[in-house]
Amino acid sequence: MCKAVEFLEQLSNISNDMIVYQNNLFKQLSQFDLMEQDVLHKIERDTFNAAQGYKLAKTLKDIRNKRRVVKNEMETFKYIVPLQQSISTRVKNVNVSINKTENKIKNFKYHPRTNILKVV
């Protein structure tokens, strides 16, 4: 395997890893949103004393803090997404070009110009 193909595969793997990571961030955010809604529904529906209220507020605060970490990561990730999309498109185009070049090299036949080089 030529070095160009090896580098191309590494770029492709990095691009795919970015997609997987971003999808995981969306899933985490969704989970925290659902957890937050569960706590809010509990507060809305149940009666509780001050200690239980404190625990609910603390749980809500912890969920919001974890959610904020994910949101901040997503915010910085928005700058990488266009790069990832560009990499994916270019990797596909370059891969096609490399395959064409490799086929051309494999099927190369030299036809000497008999008027210039005379076989002795």
C-alpha positions, 0 to 999 in steps of 0.5 A, a space after each residue: 500500500 502506498 503512503 498516500 493511501 495510508 494517509 488517506 485512510 487515517 484522514 477518513 478514520 479521523 473524520 469518522 471519529 468526529 462524526 461518532 463523537 458528535 453523535 455521542 454529544 447529541 445523545 448525552 445532551 438528550 439524556 440530560 434533557 430527559 433527566 431534567 424533565 423527570 426531576 421537574 415533573 417530580 417537583 410539579 407532581 409530588 409534595 415534599 419537605 424541605 430536605 427532599 426539596 433540597 435534594 431535588 434542587 441539588 439533583 437538578 443543579 448537577 444535571 444542569 452542570 453536566 449538561 453545560 459541559 456537553 453544550 460547551 463541547 458542542 459549541 467548540 465542535 461547531 467549528 470542526 464540523 465544516 472541516 469534517 464535511 470538507 475532509 469527507 468530500 475530499 477524501 472520496 474525490 482523492 480516493 477515486 483519483 488514487 484508484 485511477 492512478 494505481 490502475 494506470 500504473 498497473 496497466 502501463 505499457 511502454 511503446 518505444 518510438 522505433 524511429 528514435 530508438 532502434 533495437 539492435 
